[in-house]
Amino acid sequence: MLRQNQRFLTQIYVLFDAVGMIVAFLAAYWIKFESGWLPGTEALSFSSYLLWGLVYAILAVLVGYSAGLYKPRRRTKLSTDVWKLGQVHLLSFVGLLSFLYFAKEIHVSREFLGIFLGLNLTVLSVYRIAVKMTLFRLRRAGYNKKYLLILGAGSVGRNFYKSLLQYPELGYEVFGFLDDNLKEHPPTGHQMPPILGGLDRLDEVLRNHLIDEVIVALPLAAYEKYAEIIETCDNAGAKTLIIPDYFDLLPARPYFDNFAGIPLINVRDIPLDELGNRLLKRVFDIVFSIAAIIVTSPIMLIAAIGIKLTSPGPVIFKQERMGLDRRTFVMYKFRTMHVSDQNTADTQWTVENDPRRTKFGAFLRRTSIDELPQFFNVLKGDMSVVGPRPERPYFVEQFKDEIPKYMVKHHVRPGITGWAQTNGLRGDTSIQDRINHDLYYLENWSFMFDLKIIILTILRGFVNRNAY
């Protein structure tokens, strides 16, 4: 059985990160100045480049610590680790450029910096993937395990155990259950760990067996026992993790707030509630929408001419939608249908081969060109570039009673594109699936997440077969 102290593992990660960055530095220097593959001469000495390489390495380690890159990673996904690594090194690279600017160091090769960044991301990602996959294999083979004790053999505890079985690569093994209600929760079958007795045996089990973590899966009625349980676990050196009896009401990552000195569980923590995040997103929206309007203005002009030539009526279609804080606004689109009464447009879905569409309008819908005027909504502040898609008030009134948590998406500005849209959930697709993706976006928002959605929107194209 392999058991390593977490602090030691953290030091190993930092050491290997530093070695990886040095390897990337030496390889980048050789490619740029020694290989003869690239033109140019060395304006600075090797020692000068080495100095800036060390500055970058120190900066990357410090940023990594502050961003949680070196926290225990057993429970995190491989893709999450790589994404976090990319964020840390991109931010560190921006920091290095800032240092170079303030030091007025203008002779550092830009090609070298680009190669250095690319090799850093490649080398460190490959080595972390290799480490993670090796640990996965060791844990599946029975090494490097952590042992759990579950308090509570009811539905919450048993469901947790069944879920844990789906992830053998995490290396957790349940030693058994402790439960006071043996009449309600009879002893487990052959496929479940045994019930070792009541909660009064907790201290005995922890003293006589090597238990790493204790999972408290007790009902709310057992609340008065929590203090004694936590104290017993602390005295034995075992970590305590609590599954709330109301966990199905909580988001994936609940946030602990503080109000008047009292700790509170914030059931719906939204990163965009913070002023700094809102300002960053708003500034980006303004800059991006102005650039998009300038770049797409020829396309919008052609679209406007095409609409005028193919059907009578206005170029722009205006429709009421529900946005931030459940306030309505007027959304702009290029008109893609024959002119009809507003009530019909506000209360009817578009369907495949909808007879209300014009031929040119069908093309605009398939290519998403009809949505380009929404960048003016972004400039006005009604919408954002990225966010949940806004819906008509008539359908919002229906969905809020039929779809759980449907109204939560109105805590942020609606967007032209979003996490649901980049995953193919547009047009005639599941409303519940869309809301699940919207909630994930709300609770996990970051500036890098917005950039990822924009890049995915561009890479996956604007043509959509569900856009009727």
N, C-alpha and C positions, 0 to 999 in steps of 0.2 A: 504494500500500500504506500503510495507516494503522497506525503503531506508536506507542503511548503508554506512557509510564513508569507502572508500577503505583502508585507513590507519588503521582504526579500525579492518576491516576484516583481514588485514595482521597480525596485532598483535594477533588476535584470532587464526589464523593459526599457528603462531609461538608458542603461548602458548599451543595449543593442540598438536602440534608436540613434544614439550618438555615433556608434560604429557605422551604422547604415548611412548616416549623413556624411561621415568622413569618406566612406567608399564612394558615395554619389559625387562628392566634391572632387575627389581625385580623378574619377572617371570623366566628369564634365571638363575638368582642366585638361586632361589628356586629349579628349575629343576635340576641344576647341583649339589648343595651342601646340600639341605635340603630334597628333595623328596625321596632320597634313590634309585632312578631309575638308576643312573649312578655310576660307581665305581670311587674311587679317594677321596683324602682328600683336605681340604682347606689350600693351602700353604700361602695365603695372607688373611689379615683381610677383613671384610666386608667394612670397611671405605676405604681401598685401592681400592677395586673394584668400590666403589661408586665414588671415585675421577676420575678414568679412565672413568667411565660412564658419568660423567659430562663433561669431556674433549671431549668425543665423541659427546655429545649433542650440546655443543657450536660449535664444528667444523662443525657439520651437518647443523646447522642454518646458519653459515657464508657461507658455500659452497652453501646452498640453496638460499641465497640472491644473491650471485655472479652468480649463474646459472639461475636466473629468476624464481625459484620455487614459490616465493611469489608475483610475479607480478599478475595483474588482470587476472583471468582464465576463465572469462565468455565465451569467444569465443573459448577456446581450447576443444579438444575432451577428453573424459574420459581416453581413452587409452594413450593419450599423457601425461596427468598428472601422471599416474601411471608409465610410462616409465621414465619420468623426475625424479620422486621420487626415482626410482631404481638407476638411474645414480648418483644422489646426495649422496645416502647412501653407495653405493659401493665405490665411491671416498672418502667419509668421513672415511669409514672403512680402506681403504688403508692408509689414513692419520694417523689414530689411531695406526695402526701397525708400522708406521714410528716413531711416538712418543715413543712407547714402545721400539723400537729398540735403539733409541738414549738415552733413559733413562736407558737402560740395564736392563729392567724389564723382567726377564725370567721366573718368577713364575706365570704369569697369565695363567689360564687354556685355552688351545686352544678349548676345547669342549665348554667352557663357551662363548668364543668369537663367535664361529660358531652359537650357539643357540641364542645369543644376536642379531647377524646380521639377522638371519632368522625371529626371532620374531619382530624385528624392521620393516622389510619390510612388514611383514604380518599385524601387528597392524596398521601401518600408512597407508597402502594401503586400508585396510578395512574401516578405519574411513574416508579417503578422498572419497572413492567410496560412502559411506553412505551420506556424506555431499553433494556430487555432485548430487546424485540421488534425495535427498530431495529438493535441489534447483531446479532441473528439474521439479519435481512435483509441487512445489510452483509456478514456472513461467508458467507452463501449466494451472494452476488454476487461473492465473491472478495476482499473487503477485510478488513483487520484480521486477517490470518491469522497463525498460528504454525506453524513448520515443525519436523517431527519427523524424527529418524534412529533407526531400529530396529536394535539389535544382536541378531542372531539371526533367521535366516530359517526356523526350524523351525515346528512347529505352534503354539507359544505366540505367537511374533511374528506369524505370518500371521493367526491368529485375532484377535489384538489389532487388526490392520489392518482386517480384515473388520468387526469390531465398530465401529471408528471411523467406517467409511463410513455407518453407520446414523444418525450425528449430525452432519450437515454444518453445522448451526447453531452448533456449537462453534468452527468456524473453524480446524481443524487439517488440515494437509496433510503426508503422509509423503514426505520427500525420497528415501528409499531404504533399503535394508538393507545391513548389513555382516555377513559370516558367514565363519568359517574352514572350515566343513565343506561345501564346494560339492558334493562327491560325494553326501553324504546329502541336501543341500538344493540341488537344481539351480536354475539361474537362473529367476526368476519369469516368468510368462506376460505377455501384453499387458495384462491387467487388474490386475496387481500392480506396485508400484514396483520398479525394478531393484535387483539385488544389485551394489553398487559395488565389492566386493572383500572382503578379509579385515579382521579387527579391527585389523591393523597400519596401516590407512589412516585410522583414527579421527582422529588429530591433523591429518592433511592435509585431510580433509573438513571438519572444524570450522574450520580456518583459511581455507579457500577458499570456504566457503559459509555463509550466514546460517542457522544451526540454533539454534532456541530451546530445544528439549528433546531429550534422548537417552533412549530407552526401552530398558532392558537386559532382553532376553527370552532369556537364555542358560540352558542346563541347569546343574544343580548341579555337574557335572563341570568347568565353567569358573569355579568359585568363585575360584580363585587369580588370575584376571584382573581381578576386580572393583576391587581397590585402584588398579591402574594406570588402568583405565577412568575411575573417579571423579576421579582426579587430573587426567587429561587434559581431562575435561569442565570441571572447576573452572578450570583454566588458560585454557580457551577462553571461559569465561563462559556455558556452556550448563548448564541444569539437568539433573540425572540422576534418573530414576525407574526403579525396579527392579520387574519382575514376577517374583515368586518362582516357581520351577519347580513348587512345590507349592501354587500359588495357589488351586486348587480345594478345598483343605482349609481355607482361611482364611475368616473372616467377611468381610462387605462392608467393614467398617472395623476392621482389626486394630489392637490397642492395644500400644504398646511400653512394657514394664514395666522395672524395674530391680531386680536381686536381687544383693546382695553386690558392687555396683559393676559388674555385667555387664548390658548391655542384653539383654532377652528379648522375643520376640514372644508376647504373650498371645493364644492362638488363640481363646479364648472370653471376651472382655471383656464383663462384664455390669454395667451401671451400678448395679444394685441390690446388688452386692457391697459398695458403699460404705455405711458406717454411717449417714451423714447422709441418704442417699437412702432407706434402709430405714426409718429413724425417721419421715421425712416421710410415706412411704407408709402406715406403720402407724397413725400419728396420724390421717391422713385416713380410713383404713378404719374406725377406731373411730367417729369423728364421723359419717361418712356412713352407716354401718350402723345406728347408734342413730337417726338421723333417718329412715332408710328404714323401720325397724321401727315407729316412731311413726306415720309417714304411712300406711303400708300395713296397720296393725293392723286396721282395719275390714274390709279385703279379706280378710286372713288369717282373721278370725273367720267371715266368710261362707263362705270356702272350707272351713273345718273343719266347719261345720254341714252344708254340702252333701255332703261326703264321708261323714259319719255317716248322713245321710238316704238316700243312694243305694247304699251297699254296706256290708256288715259288715266290721269290722276296724279297725286303728288309723288315726288321722289322719295321723301322720307315718311316712314310709317311711325307714328307715335303711339305708345301704349303704356298704360299705368302698370307699374310693377312694385312689389314690396321690397324695401331695402333695409338699411341699417336701422336698428331699434324699432322695427315694424312700421317705419314711416314709408309712405308711398312716394314715388317719383315717376317722371315721364321718361321712358327709355326710347332711344332712337334706333331705328333700323332702316335699311333700304327696303322699300315696299316690294314684296315678292308675290302679292296676290292682287286679284281684281278688287276694286273698291267695293266695300260692303258696309253695313251698319256696324257701329262700334261695339254694340252688345254681342254680336256674333263673334267678332274677333276676340273679345275679352272672355268668352265662356265656352269656346269650342277648341278642341285639340286639332292640330293638323294631322292628317293621316296620309298613308302612302297613296300616291297618285291622287292627291287632294285636288278636286276640280276647281277650287278657288285659286290655285296657283297659276301664274303665267309661265310660259315656257322659259323666258329669260329669268324669271324669279326662281324657278326650280334650280337653274344653274347657280344663281347667287347663293341659294341655301346650301347646296351640296358643297360648295367651295368656301362657305362661311364668309364670303365677301359681304353678305347682307348685314353682318355684325360690325363692320368697320366704323360706322358712325358712333358706336358706343364709346369710342375713345374720347368723344366730346363729353359724354356722360362722366367719364373718368376725370376730365379736366374740371368739370363742374363740381365734382366731389360726391356725385350720386353713386358712383361705382368705383371699383378698383380694377387693375389689370388682372389680378388673380383673386379668386374668391368663389363662394358658392353662387351658382346661377340664380338670378332673381326670378320669381314666379308672379303670375297675375293674382291679385287679391281674391278673385272668385275661387281659384283653385287652392289658394292658401287656406281659406276657410274650410275647405273640404279636407285637405291633408292634415291639418293640425289636430283633428280628432281621430283620423284614421292611421296616421304614421307616428309612432312614438318619437319624441324629441325633435319633431319636424321644425318647430319654431326656434330651436337653439341656433340655427344657422343665421338668424337675423341679428346676432350679436356682433357681426362684422359686416363691412360693406360687401355687396355682391360683386362678382367679377365677370370679366369677359370670358376668361377660361378658368378652369379649376381642377382640383385633384380628381373629381369624379369624371370630368370631361376627358382628361388625359388617359383615363382607364376605360374609355369607350362607353361611358354612361351618359348618353345624350339622346334626345328624341324619345322613341318608344322603348324605353328601358325601365328597369325597376326603380321606383321612387325610393323604396327602402334602402336599396344599395347606394343610391346617390347620397341619401342623408348620412349613411354610415361613413362614406368617404368625406363628406363635408364636415362631420364631427371630428374625424381624424385630423383634417386640415386645421380646424379651429384650435384643437388642443395641442397640436404639434407644430404650430406655425414658427417659421424662422425666415429670415431674409433669403438664406440659401435654399430653403424649400420653395419659395416663390420662384427663384431663378431656375430651379430644377423643373418646375411645372411649365414655365415659359419655354425652356429648352425642349422638353418632351412634346409640347404642343407644336413646336416648329419641326422637330424631327419626325413626328408621327403624321404630320401633314394636317391640312385644314379640311380635306375632303372627308365627309362622314356619310356612311350609307343610311344612318338613322335620321338624318336631317331632312325631314319631309317638308 
